[in-house]
Amino acid sequence: MWIRLKALIIKELLAILRDPRSRMILIGPPIVQLLVFSYAATLEVRNVDVIVLNRDSGRWGHELVQRIDGAPTFRRIFHAQLPAALQDSIDLQSAIAAIHIGPTFSRDIEAGRSADVQIILDGRRSNASQIVGGYLNQIVASLAADTPAGRRVTDAGVNVVPRNWFNPNLIFQWFMVPNLIASIALIIGLVVTALSIARERELGTFDQLMVSPLRTHEILIGKLTPPMIIGVFHITIYILAAIFVFGIPLRGSLVLLYGSAIFYLASVVGLGLFISALSMTQQQAILGAFLVMVPAMLLSGFATPIENMPGWLQHVTIVNPLRYFLVVVKGVFLKDIPLSEVARNTLPLAIIALFTLSAAAWLFRRRLE
Amino acid sequence: MTDTAHGAAEAAHSGTVRRLASLVRKESLQILRDPSSILIAFVLPAVLLFLFGYGVSLDIQRTRVGLAVEVQTPLTQDLAASFQASRYFDVSTGRDRRAFEEDLVLGRIRGIIVIPATFTSDFAAHTKPTVQVIVDGSEPNTANFVQNYTQGVVANWAALRSAETMAQQPAIIPEPRYWFNAELESRNFLVPGSIAIVMALVGTLLTSLVVAREWERGTMEAIMATPVTAAELVAGKILPYFVLGLVSMTLCVAVAVFLFGVPFRGSLLALYALSASFLVPALGQGLLISAATKNQFLASQVALLSAFMPAFLLSGFLFEINSMPTVIQWITIIVPARYLIPSLQTVFLAGDIWPMFLEAIAVMLAMGAIMFLLAARSTRKRIA
């Protein structure tokens, strides 16, 4: 049995790696992706343009404009002469925020009255504009603290001292790269496995495999092993890049990470095999893999935290292998989570793997009859 | 003489129409018969919209935090009550921060807010008391929100306290107005963005798969051997998917507007003009990928990497292009979705802003022309 199995695994590996372009696609793009997406995917806001209309002739209006100008978040500060220009630049998205300082701004401050400053933000980019709104509020608040009235109030103020655990400077890549380690393994593992049986079926070589002395479970193991090897390979490359290219601290144990990764890959490959057994053509297999992949990525806590989702949708995420492995990757890298926590997230992976693999085997046998 | 020439031209013309019609018919039947194209054109968009409409949200609501009040006094209890009343936090209260540390490591809470033992005495002595907030840096976005909202709660509380004692108004009142999306529903901009992703999928992924299959099976050469010209062949392939893309988009818009209540303030004309212009480079890219790879596995991977992922991550849909490193900002220039998404969000939320739309349409059509030229070149070369 071992000889037959070995022959099949070698054949499957060759089927994937023989074509130089397939080899390229398995190695090149995931690395490019890691570099591009880990730098691109940031929810920080920088280099945005704002427009200012200062109708105040006093020193406080000028001071506010100066402080906005000096803020590192903003790239260019446009100066408007008329209120209509504010509307135009928001409409055309040439500025994300428009600041309107009224003619009585300095007079109100000097007189000890509350002065208004109007801030218009582009709600079409509501996430970025909320962050920009926050920055502008801080600038306004620090100016307010320097006014005569402000100085009296701030004596009563309270300091808030933030401390960031696990990621002291809140570097976004420390969050993004571990996420990508898990998701790239999902994308590649799912598509490679989903295609394996569908391709043989489409090309007609599946029947040949069936009449060979190989037993059903041997065929399945033969189909499973190469994508798992490729998956481990990708995870390894990504872990190396995370440590040596991005300088992300690896605080936990690699043994735990790899131990959990085996179960994660098994569950992904099981899912791929299940799709493959359902599809008649390669096109169906690829599109089927897609239909699983996109929701899996959206419901994993990668793009948005799971705790922000409505309760019933949080229950749906229970069947998502990516969700558990993300906790393990991020936890091992940044938080050095204990063995018990790794095990708590690996057990569901083992259950998902067991379920998808046996479902695939069952479907596979049924299709044969 | 002129008569015969005219007749020949007419015959050639009617031949084109006839051949094109039968090609379109063949391709349409193929779409309708394969459940997977229905899956990608209708089921996946429905799932995506559903997830963006109900599930995936960038709005932070009720983040779980631990609140450690080291010494209970009326003052600290008052501040603790402000945290408990905040609609952004789901607070569990304790006395010791160490009780929450494990929860923070395991991700059960996203922050620990500490009101230290010296808070009351510092407050009485007018030496700025301190509130410490410890956040989970492994989720930088949530961490920022927790910091900001903590600052907000504390500032409000302090302002209220000093207003009670001094009857003091704040010196400057910022009045933020969020245009086009006053309630700041992230759904309102995620849903228009996901429509662009759906069209990128139908346009590029589906088309590249279908054409790659013909190459893989050798049926492409069979068609080439018929009197069909290259232009007719391309048009026959493209037209059904163009229509499919528009139908899928229409369905998405209907769901977005009628089910999720996303406002639609622009015109249908603008919506269709933008979508049709986007499908040109999307389909051209699909053709180019299939002609270059001639293999379904490769085509799917290339389409995934060059169309789907960029439409998701490099288009300004979720992540601000301005915030990316310069090199990556250059890469986004060749992502067609980058031009569509701001315009789509505008059609939905702001209305018709034609100068913006026309620019986007012009860029997308130009990109489409380049894609088609490249696809035609690579098709011809391979056959010779």
Interface residues (C-beta under 8 A of the other chain):
Chain A: D19 R21 S22 I25 P29 V32 Q33 V36 F37 Y39 A40 A41 T42 L43 E44 V45 R46 N47 V48 D49 R75 I90 D91 L92 Q93 I109 R113 S114 A115 D116 V117 Q118 I119 I120 L121 D122 G123 R124 R125 S126 N127 A128 S129 Q130 G133 G134 L136 N137 V140 A141 L143 A144 A145 T147 A149 G150 R152 V153 D155 A156 G157 V158 N159 V160 V161 P162 R163 N164 W165 F166 N167 P168 L170 I171 F172 W174 F175 I187 V191 L195 R199 S279 T281 Q282 Q283 Q284 I286 L287 G288 F290 L291 V294 P295 L298 L299 A303 T304 P305 E307 N308 M309 P310 L313 V327 K330 G331 L334 K335 I337 E341
Chain B: D34 P35 S36 S37 L39 I40 V43 L44 V47 L48 L51 F52 Y54 G55 V56 S57 L58 D59 I60 Q61 T63 R64 L104 V105 L106 G107 R110 F123 H126 K128 P129 T130 V131 Q132 V133 I134 V135 D136 G137 S138 E139 P140 N141 T142 A143 N144 Q147 N148 T150 Q151 V154 A155 W157 A158 A159 R161 S162 T165 M166 Q168 Q169 P170 A171 I172 I173 P174 E175 P176 R177 Y178 W179 F180 N181 A182 L184 E185 S186 N188 F189 L201 L205 L206 L209 V210 R213 T293 N295 Q296 F297 L298 S300 Q301 V302 L304 L305 M309 L313 L314 G316 L318 F319 E320 N322 S323 M324 P325 I328 I331 T332 P342 Q345 T346 L349 A350 I353 P355 M356
